[in-house]
Amino acid sequence: MNAAQQTLSDPVQVSGVGLMLGIDALLTLKPASPDAGIVFVRTDMPDCPEIPVNSESSIVGAGRSAALERDGARVQTIEHLLSALTGMGIDNCVAELNAPEPPIGDGSALPFVEAIQKAGIQTQDAPRRYIEVHAPTAAVDGDRSVTLYPEDGFRAGFVFDKYDRRGVESQTATFNIAPETYAREIAPARTFCFADEIETLKAAGLGKGANDENVMVIDERGLRKGRFRFENELARHKLLDLIGDLRLAGRMPRGYALAARSQHALNHRLAQQLRDRIDEERFRLNPPMGPAEIEAAIPHRFPFLLVDRIVAIEEGKRITGIKCVSYNEPFFQGHFPGHPVMPGVLIAEALAQTAGVLVSRHADFEGKIAYLMTMNNVKFRAPAVPGDQIELRVEITRLRRSIGFLRGTAYINAKRTAEADFSFALVNREKEASK
C-alpha cells in the first residue's frame, strides 16, 4: 500500500549566497496541496513565474549542477534542495526564490533538512505516486553509469573513483533512503572540488559564491582545511546529488538507484527517461474509449466511423486511436477486389476522426463540432491490409478560437504508413443543428 503524500506544516526560510553565481538569495519553502509536486517561484522576476519540477520545465545544462527552465525563467544549483525534500519525504512544496539559485549553506543538504524539521511535516489525504520501475533503466557513458533497478522502497548507492588522484581514495556509499537515515548519514555530506579544477571553474564563470566554508578543496595532500565528516564523505555527497538529480523526474522513485562514477549530466539523462515514462503513464487511458464514447464525441456513424477505440489521450495535446482493419470492411467490395488494400484517403480520414475526438474534449470547445478544412503534406508510405491494426497518433500544433491545426501520423507494426497536417473549423453543434 502506498504511503500518504506529505507537505510542510508551516512556511520556513533559508538565506545565504548562491554557490555558482554568488548572488544573495532568500528561499521560502511553503506547504502545497496534494499532487502539486515541487514548484519553484522566481519572486524576483516580473509576474513571479512558476517552474514546476516535472516535464513542463526543461532540464538544462548548468555546469556541475542541476537546472530547470520554463518560458525563459530558470533556477539552478537546486540538487541539494531537491535531495533534502526527497530524503525527508516531502511530495508537495512551493519554493519561492528571489534569485536564480538557492543558498548553498555549508555545501551540504543539512541546512534544508533543518529547515524542513523546523517547519514540520504534514500528512495529506492522498496516496503518494512513485516512479515505478519494472525493469532496469540506465544511462551509460563509457565507464560511467547510473541505473535504477526494480525494488520495493528506495535505496541508493554510489561508487566514487579517485581517477588516480592523490589525496583521496576510491569510496562507496549505499543507504536505504528514509528521513532519519537521510538526515543523519547523507544530508551532512558536503560538496567538493579538486584544487586543479578551480581555475577552469572560474574561467567558466562558476563558483563565484564558493569559499572554504561551503566547498571542500582537495589537493594531493588531502583536504586543505578541516576534517571530513565521514570517511567516505565524497561518495556520500555524490549520492546526495544523485537523489536530487533523480527528483527532476517529478516524483519520488521506488527502486534501487546505483551509480558508478556518474556526474550530473548522466544523472539528468536517466531523470529524463523517467520523465518520459511518467508522461506515457499519464497519457494512457484505462479503460480505453470505446465506440459509444467515440460516437458521443464526433458525429460519424457506421459504416463511416473508422476509429475503433481511443487508447491514450493527454487533454489539449495529443491522442492515440486504433483502427482494426477487417476483411469485412464495406470498402473492400469495390477497392482492389481480390487484392484488398485500404484506401489511403480513409487512413487520412481515420486520422482526422481521431483529431476530432481530441478537439471535442478540449475545455474551450465543448459543444462544438470539428469540420475538416484542409489536409496538407499528405503522404502514404505503406498499404494497410486486412488483419492490420493501425495506430493513429495525432497532436495539436495550434488552436485558435474557431480553427484548430493538428498533425497526424499512422503506424502499422511501429512503422509509419501515412501522415498529414489538418486544419479544422470549430462550429457550434446547436448552430449546425438549426440549419
N, C-alpha and C positions, 0 to 999 in steps of 0.2 A: 504494500500500500504506500502511495506517495505521501511524503511529508507535506505539511501545510506551507504555503508561502509566508514570507516574513518581510517586514519593513522596519524602519526605525520608529521608536516611540515618540521621540521629540527631535527637533532640529538641533544641529551641532555644527560648530565652525572650527576650521583649521586654517592657520595663516602662516605665511613664510615665503621664501624666494623659490622660484621655479628653477629646476636643475639646468635645463638646456638653454633657455632664453634669458635667465637671470632676472625675470620680472617678478616683483612682489605680487603675491596672489592671496586672495581670500576665498576659501572654499566653504560653502554652506551645504551640508547634507540634510535633506528633508525627507519625511515619510512620503510614500507614494501608494496609490491604490493598487489592488491586485491586478496582475498581468500587465502593469505599466512597464516593468523592467527597469533598467537603469537609464536615466535620461540626463545628459549634460545640458546646462543652460548657460550661454555666454551672456552674462548680465552687463558686460562692458561694450556690447555691440548693439547697434540700432535694432529695436523690436525684440531684443533678447532671444535670438534664435535657439531652437532646441536641436540637440544632436543625440538621438537615441542610440543606445548600444544594441543595434540589430542591423539587418540588411538595408534599412533605409539610409544608413550612413556608410560611406566607403572607408575601408581600411586603407590608409595611405602611408607611404614611407616617410619616416620622420628622423632617420638616422639614430640607431641604437635605442629606439623607444617605440611605443605604440601610439598611433594617432588615428583619429576619426574625423571625417569631413562630410558636411551636408550643406548643399546650396551655398558654398563659399565660407561657411562657418566651420571652425576647426578647433579641436582640442588635442593636445599631445602629452606625452610622458604620463599616460594615465594607467599604465600597467600595475603600479603599486597599489593605487586606489581600487582598481577592479579586482586585484588579487585579494585585498583585505575584505571587500564586500562579499566576494565569493567564499573565502575561507571562513568568514563569520556567519555565513548562511543568509545573506541579505539578497532577496529576489528583486525587490522594488525600491527605488530610491531616486530622488531628484538631486542632482549635484550641480548647484549653482556656482559659477566660477567667473570672477571678474578679470580673468587673464587667460592667455592661451594654454596654460598648463597649471596643474595644481602645485602646491608647495611640496618640496622634496623632503622636508624634515631632516632626519638624520640619515637619509638614504635607504631606509627600510620601510616596511609597511606598518611598523608599530604605531606611529602617530595616528594613522587612520583607524587601527584596531582600538586604540584607547579612546578615540572619539566615538566610535560605534558603541563601545561599552558604556561610555558616559551618557549617550543618547538613550540607550536601552533598545531592546528588540521586541517588536510587536508581532505576534502570530496573526495571520489573516485567514479569512474564511474562503480559501481557495486552494486547491491542490497544487503543489509545485510541479512545473513542467520541465523535464530534464531534456538534455540532448541524449537520446537513446542510441546506443551503439550495438549493432547486431553482428558486425564483422569488423575486423581490424581496419582502421582508417589511418593512412600515413601520409606524411610529406617527407621526401628524401632529397638530399642534395649532397652527392658524393658520400663522404663518411659521416655526414650529419643527418640525423633523422629524428622525427617525433611521431609517435604512433599512439592512437587511442584504441585500447582493446576492450571488448565487452567484459563487464564485471559489475556486480552489484556495488552500490556505494560509489565513492570517489577516492581514488588513490593516485598518487603522482610520484614519479621518480625521475632523477636527473643524473646523468653521467657527465662529469666535467673533466675534460682532458687538458692537461697543462700545456700541451703542444711544445714540449721541450723547453719551456720557460724555466729559468731558475727562480727560486724564491717561493715556489708554490708547488704542491703535489697534486696529482690527479685525485679527484674526490667523487663520491657518490652520495646521494640522499634519497630516501624513499619514505613517504608517510601516508597514512590514511588521513584524508582531509576532513577534519571535524573542528568546530570552533575552538575547543580547548587546546587541541594539538596545534592548530594553526597559530593561535595567539602565542603559545609558548615556544614552539620549535621552528616556525617558519617566518613569522612576521618580523622578528628582530634581525634577521639576516640582511646585511647592508650591501648596497651597490658598490661596484669596484671598477677600477681600470688599471692597466699596466702603465708604468712610467713611460715606456717608449711609444705609447699611443697618444699622449697628452697633446703634443704639437699638432698631430694630424686632426684631432678633435677640435682644437682651437682654430685651425685653418678652415675647417668646415663650418665655423660659427656655432659650435656646440659646446656645452659645458660652461656657459657663461655664469651660471649660479653655483658652480662646483667649488668646494673648499675642503679643507682637511676634516671638517665636522660632518660632511654629508657624503663623501666618497672615499672609499679605501683605495689608496695608491700602493701598488705592489711593484717593487723592483727586484733585482737579482738577489738582494739580501733578505727579501720578505716584505712584510707590511711596514711601510715607512713610519707610521705613527700609531701608537696604541696597540691593542691586542685584538685578536679575533674573538668574537663572541662564541663561536663554535669552531671545532677543529675543521669541520667541512663547511664553513660559512659560505664559501664561493658556490658550492653545489646547491646549498640551501637557497641562496639568493636567486640562482638561475631557476630553481624550482618555483620560487615565489613569482618570478617573471612569467614562467610558463603558465601558471594558474591564471594570472591576469590576462595574458595574451589569448588564452582559450576562451575567456569570458567575452571576448569580442564577438563570438558567435551569437551571443544574445541570451543564452541560458546557462545554467549550471550543468556541467557534464556529469554523466553517470558512466563510469568505466575506469580503466587504468591508463593514465597518460604517462608514457615512458619516453624520455628524450635523451638522446646521446649527442652531445656537442652542439645542440641546436641553438640558434640565435633568434632574435625577434622575427626577422623576415620569414624564416622557415615555420616558426610557430603560427605566424599570420596566415601562411598558406593552408595549414591544417584548419585554422579557425574559419577560413573562407569555405573550405569543403563542408564544414559542419553547418555553416550558414545556408549553403545550398541545400543541404539535407532538410533543415528546418523549413525552408521555403517550400520544398517539394511536399513535405508532410502537410503543410498548411494549404497547399494547392489542391491536394487530392480530396475528393468527395467520398464520404462513406455514410450511407449508401449512395450510388450514383443516381443522377436524374434519369428517370425512365420516360417512356413515351407520353404518359399523362402529364408529367411536369413540363416536358418539351412543348406539348400542344398548348399548355397554358401560357407559355412564353412567346410563341410565334404562331402565326395563323395558318401554317401549312398542315395539310392532312393527306392521308393515303389517297392515291399512290405517289404523291409528290413530297411526302415527308421523308427526307433522306438521312436523317440523323437518328440512330437507334438509341443512343444514351450519351449522357454527359458524365465523364468520369472525374473531371478536375476543373476547378474554377477559382480564380483569385479575383474577387469582385472589382470591377472597374479596370482590370488589367489584362487578364488572359483567360483562356478556356481551352479545354480539350474534349472533343467529341469522338464518337466511334460510329462508323458505318460498316455493317457486316454485309458483304456482297454475296447475294444468294443467286443460284441459277434460276430461281423462280421470279426474279425481278421482271416486271412487265416490259421494260425497255429492251430486254434481250430478245423478245419475239421479232423485233424488226431491225435491231442493230447488230450487224455482222452475224446473221443466223448461221449456226454450225461452228462459229468461231467467236463465242461471246466475249466481248470487251465492253466494259462500262464506258459510256460516252464521257469524254473528258469534261464537257461542259457541265455534266451532272456532278462530277467531283468538285468542280468550282462552285456549283450550286450548294452542295453539301457544306463546303467551307462557309459560304455566305449564310446558310441557315444557322450554322454554329455561331457565326458572328452575331446573328440576330438574337440568339439566346443571351449572349454576353451583354449586348447593349440593352436588352429588355430588363436586365437585372440591375442596371445602373440606377442609383438612387435618384439622379436628376432626370431620368427618362421614364419614370413609372407611368404606365398608361399610354405609352407611345409604341408605334409600330415602325420598324426599320425597313424602309424601301430601298432596294439596291439601285444606286445611281450610276456607278461606273465600276469597271474592272480594268485594271492596268497591270502591266508586267506579268501577264498570264503565261505560264509555262507548264507543259505536260511532259514529264520526264520518263514515265514508265506506265504501262497499262495496268488496270485493275480488272481482275477476272473472278468468276465465281469461286468462293472459298476464301477470298482475301478479306482481311479486316483492315479498314482504312482508319488511321489515326488522324484526326482533324484538329490541328493546332492553330489558334487564332489569338492575336494580341492587338490591343488598341494602340494606335500610334498617335492619334489626336482626336479630341472631341470638342465640338462647339455646341452652341445651344440647340441647333437643328440639323447638324451634319456630323457624322462620325466617319473616321478614317481608320481602317484596320488592315492588318497583314495576316494572310492565311497560308499555311503550308500543310500538305497532306503527305502522310508517310505510310508505307506498307513494309512490314518487317524492318522497321527503323531506317528504311531508305526513302529518300524524297521522291514522291511521284507526281506532285503538282504544287503550284504556288500561284498566288495572285494578291494584288493590292485592291481593296474595296473601299468605296465610299457609299454611305447610306444617308438618305433623307429621313429624319425622325418626325413622324406625323402622329398627332393625337388620334387614338382609337375612336373617340366619340365623334370627332370631326369627320373621320373617314366613313363611319357607320351612317352618318346623317345624309350622305350624298345619294 
